[in-house]
Each structure stands twice: as structure tokens, then as C-alpha cells.
């Protein structure tokens, strides 16, 4: 049986590497909220942007490498590193990203379109991410759905809407520039 392997270009590898680096940096732009174990970070802008500029498999690779760097102990998880963060009440957010952002990348469409980028983020990435966060908070903190939602969803919706719009704007600009150069 013969397998077909597609070689990754230098340009693609560079985009992937830049996205991993931006994930590591943006996660450390954060501020805590006193009533939730979650933090507001710039990481969700970069994860969305990654999904807008890369295909799904590469988006998945970026998130996987980012998580592996954190698991290895590098301080890339909002000021900390290590497996403990993934096993904490907010660990579900991290695992949900492995599904949310490749799906966003898949459903963003071939056309560069701000409204579609925002809509797909609202319909796919945000709900999947929130569900992951809800599951981990309910399971680890042993709280009910309403309590978890007040810590994992409600405090973040407004900011996530703004970050989604910012990422979509940047994604349109970056994709237009990349398309022009290729």
C-alpha cells in the first residue's frame, strides 16, 4: 500500500510557527477576574486569527504544539505552565480549542469575508469553547450548570464578541495581504 504525503512548504511552516509564537505571547496578555478561575486573555484573538489564516489541520497543529509547550512546563498558559493548568477548572477551555478552532477554520469558507468569519466564530468556536469550560468547571469544582455558567460563560461573552470582531478584521486584512503576495 502506498501512502501519499504532502510536503509542507516553507511559507506554510513559517505561518504555523508564527501562530504558535503568537499563541504563547498572547496568552501572557491577561488579567484575572475575581469571581472566576478563568482569565481574560488575548489568546482567543490569536486562536481565531489562526483559524482564519490556516487550514483546519494546520490550525489543529498550532494548538497541539501550544498545548505541548505548556505541558512541558513553559509558562504559556496565562502566566503558568504544566499539566496542572489542564487539570484545573479551566482545563476544559484548553481541550475545547482542539475542536473549536479547527472547526472554525473548516467552516470559515473559501471567500475572505468579515461577516462570515464573525458568524462562524459565534456559531462554532465560542459555543464549543464555552461547553468545554462548563464541563471542566462542573466536573472539577462539583458545581451546577448555573454556577458554572456564571464563572465560565457570562463574564466572558462581551469581551469574546469584541475579540471575535477584532480577529475577523485582522483575518480579512491578513488573508487579503497573503492572497495578494501568493
C-alpha positions in Angstrom: 0.0 0.0 0.0 1.4 3.3 -1.0 0.8 6.5 1.0 0.7 9.9 -0.4 2.4 12.6 1.7 2.1 16.2 1.1 5.2 18.2 1.9 4.7 21.3 3.8 6.1 24.4 2.2 8.5 26.8 4.0 5.8 29.5 3.8 3.2 27.2 5.5 5.7 26.2 8.2 6.5 29.8 8.8 2.8 30.7 9.2 2.4 27.8 11.6 5.4 28.8 13.7 4.3 32.4 13.8 0.9 31.4 15.0 2.4 29.1 17.8 4.6 32.0 18.9 1.7 34.4 18.9 -0.3 32.0 21.0 2.5 31.8 23.6 2.8 35.6 23.7 -0.9 36.4 23.7 -1.7 34.0 26.5 0.5 36.1 28.7 -1.5 39.2 28.0 -4.2 38.6 30.6 -6.0 39.8 33.7 -7.8 37.7 36.2 -11.4 38.2 37.2 -12.0 37.9 41.0 -15.2 35.7 40.7 -13.9 33.0 38.3 -10.8 30.8 37.9 -10.8 31.8 34.3 -8.8 34.7 33.0 -9.4 37.2 30.2 -6.6 36.7 27.7 -5.6 37.9 24.2 -5.2 34.3 23.3 -8.7 33.9 21.8 -7.9 36.6 19.3 -4.9 34.7 18.1 -6.7 31.4 18.1 -9.4 32.9 15.9 -6.9 34.6 13.7 -5.0 31.3 13.3 -8.3 29.6 12.2 -8.9 32.4 9.7 -5.5 32.2 8.0 -4.7 28.4 8.2 -6.5 25.3 7.1 -8.0 23.0 9.8 -5.1 20.5 10.1 -2.6 23.3 10.5 -4.8 25.1 13.0 -5.0 21.8 15.0 -1.2 21.5 14.8 -0.7 25.0 16.1 -3.0 24.4 19.1 -1.4 21.0 19.8 2.1 22.4 19.8 1.0 25.3 22.0 -0.5 22.8 24.5 2.6 20.6 24.4 4.8 23.6 25.2 2.6 24.3 28.2 2.6 20.7 29.3 6.4 20.7 29.1 6.3 23.4 31.7 6.9 26.5 29.6 4.8 29.4 31.1 2.5 29.7 28.1 -0.8 29.2 29.9 -1.7 32.7 31.2 1.5 33.1 33.2 2.0 29.5 34.1 2.8 26.1 32.6 2.5 22.5 33.3 -0.2 19.8 33.3 -1.8 21.3 36.4 -3.4 24.0 34.4 -5.1 21.5 32.1 -6.4 19.5 35.1 -7.8 22.7 36.7 -11.3 24.0 36.5 -10.3 25.9 33.3 -8.7 22.9 31.6 -11.8 22.3 29.5 -11.3 25.5 27.6 -7.9 24.3 26.5 -9.1 20.9 25.3 -12.1 22.5 23.6 -9.9 24.7 21.5 -8.6 21.5 19.8 -12.1 21.1 18.3 -13.4 24.7 18.2 -10.8 26.4 16.1 -10.1 23.6 13.5 -13.9 23.6 13.0 -13.9 27.4 12.7 -11.1 27.1 10.1 -13.1 24.5 8.2 -16.4 26.4 8.2 -14.9 29.9 7.6 -15.4 29.4 3.8 -13.0 30.0 0.9 -14.1 33.6 0.5 -12.4 36.2 2.6 -15.5 37.6 4.4 -15.6 39.5 7.7 -19.3 38.8 8.4 -18.8 35.0 7.7 -15.7 34.9 10.0 -17.7 36.6 12.8 -20.8 34.5 12.3 -18.9 31.2 12.2 -17.0 32.2 15.4 -20.3 33.0 17.2 -21.9 29.7 16.0 -19.0 27.3 16.4 -15.8 28.4 18.2 -17.4 30.3 21.1 -20.1 27.7 22.0 -17.6 24.8 21.7 -15.1 26.6 23.9 -17.8 27.6 26.5 -19.0 24.0 26.6 -15.5 22.7 27.3 -15.1 25.3 30.1 -18.5 24.4 31.6 -17.7 20.7 31.6 -14.4 21.1 33.4 -15.8 23.6 36.0 -18.8 21.4 36.7 -16.7 18.3 37.0 -13.7 19.6 38.9 -15.5 22.2 41.1 -18.6 20.0 41.7 -21.0 22.8 40.9 -24.2 23.0 39.0 -24.7 24.3 35.4 -25.9 27.8 36.5 -22.9 28.3 38.8 -20.5 27.1 36.1 -22.1 29.4 33.6 -21.7 32.4 35.9 -18.0 31.6 36.0 -17.2 30.1 32.6 -19.5 31.9 30.2 -21.3 35.1 31.3 -18.3 37.1 32.4 -16.6 36.4 29.0 -19.3 36.9 26.4 -18.9 40.6 25.8 -15.2 40.5 25.6 -15.3 37.5 23.4 -17.6 39.3 21.0 -15.2 42.2 20.8 -12.2 39.8 20.4 -14.0 37.9 17.6 -14.7 41.1 15.7 -11.1 42.2 16.1 -9.8 38.8 15.0 -12.1 38.8 12.0 -11.0 42.3 11.0 -7.3 41.2 11.2 -8.1 37.9 9.5 -9.6 39.7 6.5 -6.7 42.1 6.2 -4.0 39.4 6.6 -5.7 37.0 4.2 -6.1 39.7 1.7 -2.4 40.6 2.0 -1.3 36.9 1.9 -3.5 36.2 -1.1 -2.0 39.2 -2.9 1.5 38.0 -2.3 1.0 34.4 -3.3 
